Amino acid sequence: MEDEKIRLQKYLANSGVASRRKCEELILEGKISVNGNVVQELGTKILPGVDKVTYCGKSIQNTEKMVYILLNKPIGYVTTAKDQFNRDTVLDLVKIKERIVPVGRLDMYTSGALILTNDGDFVYKITHPKHEITKTYTVTLKGIIGNQAVENLRDGVKIDDYVTRPAKVKILKTDKEKDISRLEITIHEGKNRQVRKMCEAVGSKVIALHRSKIGELGVKDLKIGNWRYLKDYEIEKLLK
């Protein structure tokens, strides 16, 4: 029976309350009760299905199976569960009974690989900077990019109030007739609109942006707007 117990913050995260880190804050703030008693210790363990867990008086139940989905996001969809401006969200594309959330974000005008899940612990592990999961983008730029600009992107450029970490940058194509360049950029970070800002920092305007991979997980064989469940080995590889 003891072996079946899990940490309270993991149970809350798996139930879709919030990320594991946020759930830890809720516990410390005294907002979580177990069997009618407020608990504020992060080491607390509970037995799912036996112990009664409440959040601000509301019963929390973790009866859903954990699902992990890869979506090839189209342009024009926002990566939020609900949008205040009533725009289309990625959840309009993935209609399943489980309540899922996007893992990280892609802006409205960026297409490509996006993971969705109801496993809060997984979200925490994948998005935390210490795990350094790479993201690979195909970037189409206006104009012909110079070699020095490419080197600057590789070394790191100043955007907002920080300098980006070294990135892998490869020129895929330059077309003088169309006056465009296409790059493949791989980064470890995930700052807001980072790739767009990096390119702007070297004087290039992004006219199309597509995330082709998260780690080694790609969407090459997944049509835009389509999704599929991740295989067990893919989940394990991401967590490594």
CYANA upper distance limits for C-alpha pairs under 8 A (distance plus 0.5 A):
  1 MET  CA      5 LYS  CA      7.52
  4 GLU  CA     47 LEU  CA      6.99
  5 LYS  CA     45 LYS  CA      6.35
  5 LYS  CA     46 ILE  CA      5.70
  5 LYS  CA     47 LEU  CA      5.03
  5 LYS  CA     48 PRO  CA      7.51
  6 ILE  CA     10 LYS  CA      7.39
  6 ILE  CA     11 TYR  CA      7.19
  6 ILE  CA     45 LYS  CA      5.67
  6 ILE  CA     46 ILE  CA      6.15
  6 ILE  CA     47 LEU  CA      7.11
  6 ILE  CA     48 PRO  CA      8.23
  7 ARG  CA     11 TYR  CA      6.89
  7 ARG  CA     42 LEU  CA      8.20
  7 ARG  CA     43 GLY  CA      7.06
  7 ARG  CA     44 THR  CA      6.36
  7 ARG  CA     45 LYS  CA      4.76
  7 ARG  CA     46 ILE  CA      6.86
  8 LEU  CA     12 LEU  CA      6.74
  8 LEU  CA     42 LEU  CA      7.81
  8 LEU  CA     43 GLY  CA      8.17
  8 LEU  CA     44 THR  CA      6.28
  8 LEU  CA     45 LYS  CA      5.78
  8 LEU  CA     46 ILE  CA      6.50
  9 GLN  CA     13 ALA  CA      6.61
  9 GLN  CA     20 ARG  CA      6.35
  9 GLN  CA     21 ARG  CA      8.50
  9 GLN  CA     23 CYS  CA      5.89
  9 GLN  CA     24 GLU  CA      6.18
  9 GLN  CA     27 ILE  CA      8.11
  9 GLN  CA     42 LEU  CA      7.66
 10 LYS  CA     14 ASN  CA      6.48
 10 LYS  CA     20 ARG  CA      6.68
 10 LYS  CA    120 GLY  CA      8.02
 10 LYS  CA    121 ASP  CA      6.69
 11 TYR  CA     15 SER  CA      6.64
 11 TYR  CA     48 PRO  CA      8.24
 11 TYR  CA     62 ASN  CA      7.67
 12 LEU  CA     16 GLY  CA      7.12
 12 LEU  CA     17 VAL  CA      6.09
 12 LEU  CA     18 ALA  CA      7.69
 12 LEU  CA     20 ARG  CA      8.01
 12 LEU  CA     23 CYS  CA      6.96
 12 LEU  CA     60 ILE  CA      8.08
 12 LEU  CA     62 ASN  CA      8.42
 12 LEU  CA    120 GLY  CA      8.48
 13 ALA  CA     17 VAL  CA      6.05
 13 ALA  CA     18 ALA  CA      5.90
 13 ALA  CA     19 SER  CA      5.93
 13 ALA  CA     20 ARG  CA      5.67
 13 ALA  CA     23 CYS  CA      7.03
 13 ALA  CA    119 ASP  CA      7.06
 13 ALA  CA    120 GLY  CA      4.72
 13 ALA  CA    121 ASP  CA      6.36
 14 ASN  CA     62 ASN  CA      7.32
 14 ASN  CA     66 MET  CA      8.17
 14 ASN  CA    118 ASN  CA      6.98
 14 ASN  CA    119 ASP  CA      5.23
 14 ASN  CA    120 GLY  CA      5.57
 14 ASN  CA    121 ASP  CA      7.01
 15 SER  CA     60 ILE  CA      7.63
 15 SER  CA     61 GLN  CA      6.99
 15 SER  CA     62 ASN  CA      5.21
 15 SER  CA     63 THR  CA      8.26
 15 SER  CA     64 GLU  CA      8.08
 15 SER  CA    118 ASN  CA      7.86
 15 SER  CA    119 ASP  CA      8.00
 15 SER  CA    120 GLY  CA      8.10
 16 GLY  CA     99 ARG  CA      7.83
 16 GLY  CA    100 ILE  CA      8.20
 16 GLY  CA    118 ASN  CA      6.38
 16 GLY  CA    119 ASP  CA      7.44
 16 GLY  CA    120 GLY  CA      6.70
 17 VAL  CA     23 CYS  CA      7.80
 17 VAL  CA    120 GLY  CA      8.45
 18 ALA  CA     22 LYS  CA      6.43
 18 ALA  CA     23 CYS  CA      6.44
 18 ALA  CA    120 GLY  CA      6.91
 19 SER  CA     23 CYS  CA      6.64
 19 SER  CA    120 GLY  CA      5.31
 19 SER  CA    121 ASP  CA      7.05
 19 SER  CA    123 VAL  CA      7.16
 19 SER  CA    124 TYR  CA      6.46
 20 ARG  CA     24 GLU  CA      6.73
 20 ARG  CA    120 GLY  CA      6.42
 20 ARG  CA    121 ASP  CA      5.99
 20 ARG  CA    124 TYR  CA      6.62
 21 ARG  CA     25 GLU  CA      7.06
 21 ARG  CA    124 TYR  CA      7.65
 22 LYS  CA     26 LEU  CA      6.85
 23 CYS  CA     27 ILE  CA      6.81
 24 GLU  CA     28 LEU  CA      6.82
 24 GLU  CA     42 LEU  CA      7.05
 25 GLU  CA     29 GLU  CA      6.58
 26 LEU  CA     30 GLY  CA      6.96
 26 LEU  CA     31 LYS  CA      5.96
 26 LEU  CA     32 ILE  CA      7.12
 27 ILE  CA     31 LYS  CA      6.35
 27 ILE  CA     32 ILE  CA      5.93
 27 ILE  CA     39 VAL  CA      7.06
 27 ILE  CA     40 GLN  CA      5.54
 27 ILE  CA     41 GLU  CA      7.47
 27 ILE  CA     42 LEU  CA      7.47
 28 LEU  CA     39 VAL  CA      8.42
 28 LEU  CA     40 GLN  CA      5.22
 28 LEU  CA     41 GLU  CA      7.27
 28 LEU  CA     42 LEU  CA      7.94
 29 GLU  CA     40 GLN  CA      7.50
 30 GLY  CA     38 VAL  CA      6.59
 30 GLY  CA     39 VAL  CA      6.81
 30 GLY  CA     40 GLN  CA      6.05
 31 LYS  CA     38 VAL  CA      7.70
 31 LYS  CA     55 TYR  CA      6.35
 31 LYS  CA     56 CYS  CA      5.99
 32 ILE  CA     38 VAL  CA      6.33
 32 ILE  CA     39 VAL  CA      6.69
 32 ILE  CA     40 GLN  CA      8.17
 32 ILE  CA     53 VAL  CA      7.67
 32 ILE  CA     54 THR  CA      6.29
 32 ILE  CA     55 TYR  CA      5.30
 32 ILE  CA     56 CYS  CA      7.04
 33 SER  CA     37 ASN  CA      5.50
 33 SER  CA     38 VAL  CA      4.59
 33 SER  CA     39 VAL  CA      6.16
 33 SER  CA     53 VAL  CA      6.24
 33 SER  CA     54 THR  CA      5.71
 33 SER  CA     55 TYR  CA      7.09
 33 SER  CA     57 GLY  CA      8.41
 34 VAL  CA     38 VAL  CA      6.90
 34 VAL  CA     39 VAL  CA      7.27
 34 VAL  CA     46 ILE  CA      8.47
 34 VAL  CA     51 ASP  CA      7.11
 34 VAL  CA     52 LYS  CA      6.10
 34 VAL  CA     53 VAL  CA      5.13
 34 VAL  CA     54 THR  CA      7.05
 35 ASN  CA     51 ASP  CA      6.57
 35 ASN  CA     52 LYS  CA      5.40
 35 ASN  CA     53 VAL  CA      6.86
 36 GLY  CA     52 LYS  CA      8.14
 36 GLY  CA     53 VAL  CA      8.45
 36 GLY  CA     54 THR  CA      8.43
 39 VAL  CA     44 THR  CA      8.13
 46 ILE  CA     51 ASP  CA      6.59
 47 LEU  CA     51 ASP  CA      6.02
 48 PRO  CA     62 ASN  CA      7.91
 49 GLY  CA     61 GLN  CA      8.32
 52 LYS  CA     59 SER  CA      7.73
 52 LYS  CA     60 ILE  CA      8.15
 53 VAL  CA     59 SER  CA      6.43
 53 VAL  CA     60 ILE  CA      6.04
 53 VAL  CA     61 GLN  CA      7.99
 54 THR  CA     58 LYS  CA      5.51
 54 THR  CA     59 SER  CA      4.80
 54 THR  CA     60 ILE  CA      5.88
 55 TYR  CA     59 SER  CA      6.99
 55 TYR  CA     60 ILE  CA      7.28
 64 GLU  CA     98 GLU  CA      7.17
 65 LYS  CA     98 GLU  CA      8.41
 66 MET  CA    117 THR  CA      7.77
 66 MET  CA    118 ASN  CA      6.49
 66 MET  CA    119 ASP  CA      6.41
 67 VAL  CA     98 GLU  CA      8.28
 67 VAL  CA    117 THR  CA      5.97
 67 VAL  CA    118 ASN  CA      6.65
 67 VAL  CA    119 ASP  CA      7.73
 67 VAL  CA    229 TYR  CA      7.83
 68 TYR  CA    115 ILE  CA      7.50
 68 TYR  CA    116 LEU  CA      6.47
 68 TYR  CA    117 THR  CA      5.19
 68 TYR  CA    118 ASN  CA      7.92
 68 TYR  CA    119 ASP  CA      8.39
 68 TYR  CA    229 TYR  CA      6.26
 68 TYR  CA    230 LEU  CA      6.05
 68 TYR  CA    235 ILE  CA      8.34
 69 ILE  CA    115 ILE  CA      5.99
 69 ILE  CA    116 LEU  CA      5.60
 69 ILE  CA    117 THR  CA      6.73
 69 ILE  CA    227 TRP  CA      7.26
 69 ILE  CA    228 ARG  CA      6.15
 69 ILE  CA    229 TYR  CA      4.93
 69 ILE  CA    230 LEU  CA      6.00
 70 LEU  CA    113 ALA  CA      7.23
 70 LEU  CA    114 LEU  CA      6.31
 70 LEU  CA    115 ILE  CA      5.18
 70 LEU  CA    116 LEU  CA      7.06
 70 LEU  CA    227 TRP  CA      5.98
 70 LEU  CA    228 ARG  CA      6.00
 70 LEU  CA    229 TYR  CA      6.71
 70 LEU  CA    230 LEU  CA      6.83
 71 LEU  CA    112 GLY  CA      7.97
 71 LEU  CA    113 ALA  CA      6.36
 71 LEU  CA    114 LEU  CA      5.70
 71 LEU  CA    115 ILE  CA      6.70
 71 LEU  CA    116 LEU  CA      8.09
 71 LEU  CA    219 VAL  CA      8.35
 71 LEU  CA    222 LEU  CA      8.48
 71 LEU  CA    225 GLY  CA      7.46
 71 LEU  CA    226 ASN  CA      6.52
 71 LEU  CA    227 TRP  CA      4.73
 71 LEU  CA    228 ARG  CA      7.22
 72 ASN  CA    111 SER  CA      7.49
 72 ASN  CA    112 GLY  CA      5.20
 72 ASN  CA    113 ALA  CA      5.46
 72 ASN  CA    114 LEU  CA      6.93
 72 ASN  CA    219 VAL  CA      6.61
 72 ASN  CA    222 LEU  CA      6.89
 72 ASN  CA    223 LYS  CA      7.12
 72 ASN  CA    224 ILE  CA      5.54
 72 ASN  CA    225 GLY  CA      5.99
 72 ASN  CA    226 ASN  CA      6.34
 72 ASN  CA    227 TRP  CA      6.75
 73 LYS  CA     77 TYR  CA      7.93
 73 LYS  CA     90 VAL  CA      7.66
 73 LYS  CA    110 THR  CA      8.47
 73 LYS  CA    111 SER  CA      5.50
 73 LYS  CA    112 GLY  CA      5.37
 73 LYS  CA    113 ALA  CA      6.85
 73 LYS  CA    114 LEU  CA      7.06
 73 LYS  CA    224 ILE  CA      6.59
 73 LYS  CA    225 GLY  CA      5.94
 73 LYS  CA    226 ASN  CA      8.16
 74 PRO  CA    110 THR  CA      7.96
 74 PRO  CA    111 SER  CA      5.36
 74 PRO  CA    112 GLY  CA      7.28
 74 PRO  CA    224 ILE  CA      6.10
 74 PRO  CA    225 GLY  CA      5.94
 75 ILE  CA    108 MET  CA      6.48
 75 ILE  CA    109 TYR  CA      5.43
 75 ILE  CA    110 THR  CA      6.09
 75 ILE  CA    111 SER  CA      5.61
 76 GLY  CA     88 ASP  CA      7.78
 76 GLY  CA    108 MET  CA      5.64
 76 GLY  CA    109 TYR  CA      6.37
 77 TYR  CA     87 ARG  CA      7.72
 77 TYR  CA     88 ASP  CA      5.68
 77 TYR  CA     89 THR  CA      5.41
 77 TYR  CA     90 VAL  CA      6.27
 77 TYR  CA    108 MET  CA      5.76
 77 TYR  CA    109 TYR  CA      8.24
 78 VAL  CA     83 ASP  CA      8.15
 78 VAL  CA     87 ARG  CA      7.68
 78 VAL  CA     88 ASP  CA      6.93
 78 VAL  CA     89 THR  CA      5.20
 78 VAL  CA     90 VAL  CA      6.66
 78 VAL  CA    106 LEU  CA      7.89
 78 VAL  CA    107 ASP  CA      6.87
 78 VAL  CA    108 MET  CA      5.37
 79 THR  CA     89 THR  CA      6.36
 79 THR  CA     90 VAL  CA      6.09
 79 THR  CA    102 PRO  CA      6.85
 79 THR  CA    105 ARG  CA      6.10
 79 THR  CA    106 LEU  CA      6.73
 79 THR  CA    107 ASP  CA      7.57
 79 THR  CA    108 MET  CA      7.95
 80 THR  CA     89 THR  CA      6.62
 80 THR  CA     90 VAL  CA      7.60
 80 THR  CA     91 LEU  CA      8.36
 80 THR  CA    101 VAL  CA      8.01
 80 THR  CA    102 PRO  CA      7.44
 80 THR  CA    105 ARG  CA      8.49
 81 ALA  CA     89 THR  CA      7.21
 81 ALA  CA     90 VAL  CA      8.10
 81 ALA  CA     91 LEU  CA      6.89
 81 ALA  CA    101 VAL  CA      6.85
 81 ALA  CA    102 PRO  CA      8.18
 82 LYS  CA     86 ASN  CA      8.18
 82 LYS  CA     89 THR  CA      7.44
 83 ASP  CA     87 ARG  CA      6.45
 83 ASP  CA     88 ASP  CA      8.16
 83 ASP  CA     89 THR  CA      7.54
 88 ASP  CA     92 ASP  CA      7.10
 89 THR  CA     93 LEU  CA      8.06
 90 VAL  CA     94 VAL  CA      7.29
 91 LEU  CA     95 LYS  CA      7.05
 93 LEU  CA    225 GLY  CA      7.35
 93 LEU  CA    226 ASN  CA      8.19
 94 VAL  CA    227 TRP  CA      7.75
 98 GLU  CA    118 ASN  CA      7.65
 99 ARG  CA    118 ASN  CA      6.62
100 ILE  CA    116 LEU  CA      6.57
100 ILE  CA    117 THR  CA      5.34
100 ILE  CA    118 ASN  CA      4.96
101 VAL  CA    116 LEU  CA      5.84
101 VAL  CA    117 THR  CA      6.08
101 VAL  CA    118 ASN  CA      6.75
102 PRO  CA    114 LEU  CA      7.56
102 PRO  CA    115 ILE  CA      6.46
102 PRO  CA    116 LEU  CA      4.82
102 PRO  CA    117 THR  CA      7.15
103 VAL  CA    114 LEU  CA      7.49
103 VAL  CA    115 ILE  CA      5.90
103 VAL  CA    116 LEU  CA      6.06
103 VAL  CA    117 THR  CA      7.66
103 VAL  CA    123 VAL  CA      6.19
103 VAL  CA    126 ILE  CA      8.04
103 VAL  CA    127 THR  CA      7.56
104 GLY  CA    114 LEU  CA      8.32
104 GLY  CA    115 ILE  CA      8.48
104 GLY  CA    127 THR  CA      6.97
105 ARG  CA    114 LEU  CA      8.07
106 LEU  CA    110 THR  CA      6.47
106 LEU  CA    111 SER  CA      7.83
106 LEU  CA    114 LEU  CA      8.03
107 ASP  CA    193 ARG  CA      7.63
109 TYR  CA    209 LEU  CA      8.06
110 THR  CA    208 ALA  CA      7.83
110 THR  CA    209 LEU  CA      5.70
110 THR  CA    210 HIS  CA      6.13
110 THR  CA    211 ARG  CA      7.93
111 SER  CA    209 LEU  CA      7.08
111 SER  CA    210 HIS  CA      5.20
111 SER  CA    211 ARG  CA      6.76
111 SER  CA    224 ILE  CA      8.49
112 GLY  CA    210 HIS  CA      5.59
112 GLY  CA    211 ARG  CA      4.94
112 GLY  CA    212 SER  CA      6.21
112 GLY  CA    213 LYS  CA      8.37
112 GLY  CA    219 VAL  CA      7.50
112 GLY  CA    224 ILE  CA      7.98
113 ALA  CA    211 ARG  CA      6.00
113 ALA  CA    212 SER  CA      6.39
113 ALA  CA    213 LYS  CA      6.50
113 ALA  CA    214 ILE  CA      7.14
113 ALA  CA    218 GLY  CA      7.25
113 ALA  CA    219 VAL  CA      6.49
114 LEU  CA    214 ILE  CA      8.36
117 THR  CA    123 VAL  CA      8.11
119 ASP  CA    123 VAL  CA      6.97
120 GLY  CA    124 TYR  CA      6.83
121 ASP  CA    125 LYS  CA      6.88
122 PHE  CA    126 ILE  CA      6.59
122 PHE  CA    239 LEU  CA      8.38
123 VAL  CA    127 THR  CA      6.53
124 TYR  CA    128 HIS  CA      6.37
125 LYS  CA    131 HIS  CA      7.49
125 LYS  CA    239 LEU  CA      7.55
126 ILE  CA    131 HIS  CA      7.36
126 ILE  CA    133 ILE  CA      7.55
126 ILE  CA    238 LEU  CA      7.87
126 ILE  CA    239 LEU  CA      7.47
127 THR  CA    131 HIS  CA      8.18
128 HIS  CA    132 GLU  CA      8.13
129 PRO  CA    133 ILE  CA      8.39
129 PRO  CA    188 HIS  CA      8.46
129 PRO  CA    189 GLU  CA      7.37
132 GLU  CA    188 HIS  CA      5.76
132 GLU  CA    189 GLU  CA      7.59
133 ILE  CA    188 HIS  CA      6.34
133 ILE  CA    214 ILE  CA      7.62
133 ILE  CA    215 GLY  CA      6.07
133 ILE  CA    238 LEU  CA      8.12
134 THR  CA    186 THR  CA      6.96
134 THR  CA    187 ILE  CA      6.04
134 THR  CA    188 HIS  CA      5.03
134 THR  CA    189 GLU  CA      7.99
134 THR  CA    214 ILE  CA      6.53
134 THR  CA    215 GLY  CA      5.34
135 LYS  CA    186 THR  CA      6.05
135 LYS  CA    187 ILE  CA      5.99
135 LYS  CA    188 HIS  CA      6.83
135 LYS  CA    189 GLU  CA      8.45
135 LYS  CA    211 ARG  CA      7.59
135 LYS  CA    212 SER  CA      8.38
135 LYS  CA    213 LYS  CA      6.25
135 LYS  CA    214 ILE  CA      5.23
135 LYS  CA    215 GLY  CA      6.49
136 THR  CA    184 GLU  CA      7.42
136 THR  CA    185 ILE  CA      6.18
136 THR  CA    186 THR  CA      4.74
136 THR  CA    187 ILE  CA      7.07
136 THR  CA    211 ARG  CA      6.27
136 THR  CA    212 SER  CA      6.18
136 THR  CA    213 LYS  CA      5.50
136 THR  CA    214 ILE  CA      7.04
136 THR  CA    215 GLY  CA      8.20
137 TYR  CA    184 GLU  CA      6.13
137 TYR  CA    185 ILE  CA      5.73
137 TYR  CA    186 THR  CA      6.80
137 TYR  CA    209 LEU  CA      7.35
137 TYR  CA    210 HIS  CA      5.97
137 TYR  CA    211 ARG  CA      4.73
137 TYR  CA    212 SER  CA      5.94
137 TYR  CA    213 LYS  CA      7.58
138 THR  CA    182 ARG  CA      7.51
138 THR  CA    183 LEU  CA      6.30
138 THR  CA    184 GLU  CA      5.20
138 THR  CA    185 ILE  CA      7.06
138 THR  CA    209 LEU  CA      6.49
138 THR  CA    210 HIS  CA      5.70
138 THR  CA    211 ARG  CA      6.80
138 THR  CA    212 SER  CA      7.09
139 VAL  CA    182 ARG  CA      6.03
139 VAL  CA    183 LEU  CA      5.61
139 VAL  CA    184 GLU  CA      6.71
139 VAL  CA    185 ILE  CA      7.80
139 VAL  CA    206 VAL  CA      7.33
139 VAL  CA    207 ILE  CA      8.39
139 VAL  CA    208 ALA  CA      6.49
139 VAL  CA    209 LEU  CA      5.32
139 VAL  CA    210 HIS  CA      7.05
140 THR  CA    180 ILE  CA      7.36
140 THR  CA    181 SER  CA      6.28
140 THR  CA    182 ARG  CA      4.94
140 THR  CA    183 LEU  CA      7.00
140 THR  CA    206 VAL  CA      6.42
140 THR  CA    207 ILE  CA      6.21
140 THR  CA    208 ALA  CA      5.49
140 THR  CA    209 LEU  CA      6.91
141 LEU  CA    145 ILE  CA      8.33
141 LEU  CA    180 ILE  CA      6.03
141 LEU  CA    181 SER  CA      5.58
141 LEU  CA    182 ARG  CA      6.63
141 LEU  CA    183 LEU  CA      8.46
141 LEU  CA    204 SER  CA      6.78
141 LEU  CA    205 LYS  CA      6.04
141 LEU  CA    206 VAL  CA      5.10
141 LEU  CA    207 ILE  CA      6.05
141 LEU  CA    208 ALA  CA      7.65
142 LYS  CA    179 ASP  CA      6.85
142 LYS  CA    180 ILE  CA      5.27
142 LYS  CA    181 SER  CA      7.05
142 LYS  CA    204 SER  CA      7.06
142 LYS  CA    205 LYS  CA      6.03
142 LYS  CA    206 VAL  CA      6.95
142 LYS  CA    207 ILE  CA      6.89
143 GLY  CA    176 LYS  CA      8.32
143 GLY  CA    179 ASP  CA      5.19
143 GLY  CA    180 ILE  CA      5.06
143 GLY  CA    181 SER  CA      6.66
143 GLY  CA    204 SER  CA      7.86
144 ILE  CA    174 THR  CA      6.81
144 ILE  CA    175 ASP  CA      7.93
144 ILE  CA    176 LYS  CA      7.43
144 ILE  CA    179 ASP  CA      6.69
144 ILE  CA    180 ILE  CA      6.16
144 ILE  CA    181 SER  CA      5.81
145 ILE  CA    149 ALA  CA      7.14
145 ILE  CA    150 VAL  CA      7.82
145 ILE  CA    181 SER  CA      6.79
145 ILE  CA    204 SER  CA      7.71
146 GLY  CA    150 VAL  CA      7.04
147 ASN  CA    151 GLU  CA      6.78
148 GLN  CA    152 ASN  CA      6.68
149 ALA  CA    153 LEU  CA      6.82
149 ALA  CA    202 VAL  CA      6.08
150 VAL  CA    154 ARG  CA      6.82
150 VAL  CA    169 VAL  CA      7.32
151 GLU  CA    155 ASP  CA      6.68
152 ASN  CA    156 GLY  CA      6.48
152 ASN  CA    157 VAL  CA      6.86
152 ASN  CA    202 VAL  CA      7.88
153 LEU  CA    157 VAL  CA      6.62
153 LEU  CA    166 PRO  CA      7.84
153 LEU  CA    167 ALA  CA      7.07
153 LEU  CA    169 VAL  CA      7.58
153 LEU  CA    198 MET  CA      7.40
153 LEU  CA    199 CYS  CA      8.13
153 LEU  CA    202 VAL  CA      8.06
154 ARG  CA    166 PRO  CA      5.65
154 ARG  CA    167 ALA  CA      5.14
154 ARG  CA    168 LYS  CA      6.31
154 ARG  CA    169 VAL  CA      6.48
155 ASP  CA    165 ARG  CA      7.65
155 ASP  CA    166 PRO  CA      5.21
155 ASP  CA    167 ALA  CA      7.27
156 GLY  CA    163 VAL  CA      6.53
156 GLY  CA    164 THR  CA      5.19
156 GLY  CA    165 ARG  CA      5.68
156 GLY  CA    166 PRO  CA      5.44
156 GLY  CA    167 ALA  CA      7.43
157 VAL  CA    163 VAL  CA      5.75
157 VAL  CA    164 THR  CA      5.95
157 VAL  CA    165 ARG  CA      8.44
157 VAL  CA    198 MET  CA      6.97
157 VAL  CA    201 ALA  CA      7.26
157 VAL  CA    202 VAL  CA      8.42
158 LYS  CA    162 TYR  CA      6.14
158 LYS  CA    163 VAL  CA      4.67
158 LYS  CA    164 THR  CA      6.85
158 LYS  CA    198 MET  CA      8.23
158 LYS  CA    201 ALA  CA      7.57
159 ILE  CA    163 VAL  CA      6.65
159 ILE  CA    164 THR  CA      7.76
159 ILE  CA    197 LYS  CA      6.88
159 ILE  CA    198 MET  CA      7.14
159 ILE  CA    201 ALA  CA      7.28
164 THR  CA    189 GLU  CA      8.49
164 THR  CA    198 MET  CA      8.49
165 ARG  CA    187 ILE  CA      8.31
165 ARG  CA    188 HIS  CA      8.28
165 ARG  CA    189 GLU  CA      8.16
166 PRO  CA    187 ILE  CA      8.14
167 ALA  CA    185 ILE  CA      7.31
167 ALA  CA    186 THR  CA      6.25
167 ALA  CA    187 ILE  CA      5.67
167 ALA  CA    188 HIS  CA      8.18
168 LYS  CA    184 GLU  CA      8.36
168 LYS  CA    185 ILE  CA      6.15
168 LYS  CA    186 THR  CA      5.51
168 LYS  CA    187 ILE  CA      7.30
169 VAL  CA    183 LEU  CA      7.31
169 VAL  CA    184 GLU  CA      6.18
169 VAL  CA    185 ILE  CA      5.12
169 VAL  CA    186 THR  CA      7.05
170 LYS  CA    183 LEU  CA      6.09
170 LYS  CA    184 GLU  CA      5.62
170 LYS  CA    185 ILE  CA      7.13
171 ILE  CA    181 SER  CA      8.14
171 ILE  CA    182 ARG  CA      6.69
171 ILE  CA    183 LEU  CA      5.04
171 ILE  CA    184 GLU  CA      6.93
172 LEU  CA    181 SER  CA      8.28
172 LEU  CA    182 ARG  CA      5.87
172 LEU  CA    183 LEU  CA      5.69
172 LEU  CA    184 GLU  CA      7.10
173 LYS  CA    181 SER  CA      6.20
173 LYS  CA    182 ARG  CA      5.48
173 LYS  CA    183 LEU  CA      7.50
174 THR  CA    179 ASP  CA      8.19
174 THR  CA    180 ILE  CA      6.44
174 THR  CA    181 SER  CA      4.85
174 THR  CA    182 ARG  CA      6.78
175 ASP  CA    179 ASP  CA      6.09
175 ASP  CA    180 ILE  CA      5.89
175 ASP  CA    181 SER  CA      6.83
176 LYS  CA    180 ILE  CA      7.17
185 ILE  CA    195 VAL  CA      8.46
190 GLY  CA    194 GLN  CA      7.18
193 ARG  CA    197 LYS  CA      6.72
194 GLN  CA    198 MET  CA      6.53
195 VAL  CA    199 CYS  CA      6.79
196 ARG  CA    200 GLU  CA      6.75
196 ARG  CA    205 LYS  CA      8.18
196 ARG  CA    206 VAL  CA      6.66
197 LYS  CA    201 ALA  CA      6.58
198 MET  CA    202 VAL  CA      7.34
199 CYS  CA    203 GLY  CA      7.00
199 CYS  CA    204 SER  CA      5.66
199 CYS  CA    205 LYS  CA      7.01
199 CYS  CA    206 VAL  CA      7.42
200 GLU  CA    204 SER  CA      5.51
200 GLU  CA    205 LYS  CA      6.28
200 GLU  CA    206 VAL  CA      8.17
212 SER  CA    218 GLY  CA      6.12
212 SER  CA    219 VAL  CA      6.50
212 SER  CA    220 LYS  CA      7.60
213 LYS  CA    217 LEU  CA      5.79
213 LYS  CA    218 GLY  CA      4.75
213 LYS  CA    219 VAL  CA      7.20
214 ILE  CA    218 GLY  CA      7.02
215 GLY  CA    238 LEU  CA      7.32
217 LEU  CA    234 GLU  CA      7.86
219 VAL  CA    223 LYS  CA      8.17
222 LEU  CA    226 ASN  CA      6.76
222 LEU  CA    227 TRP  CA      7.48
230 LEU  CA    234 GLU  CA      6.70
230 LEU  CA    235 ILE  CA      7.13
231 LYS  CA    235 ILE  CA      7.02
232 ASP  CA    236 GLU  CA      6.77
233 TYR  CA    237 LYS  CA      6.54
234 GLU  CA    238 LEU  CA      6.80
235 ILE  CA    239 LEU  CA      6.86
236 GLU  CA    240 LYS  CA      6.83
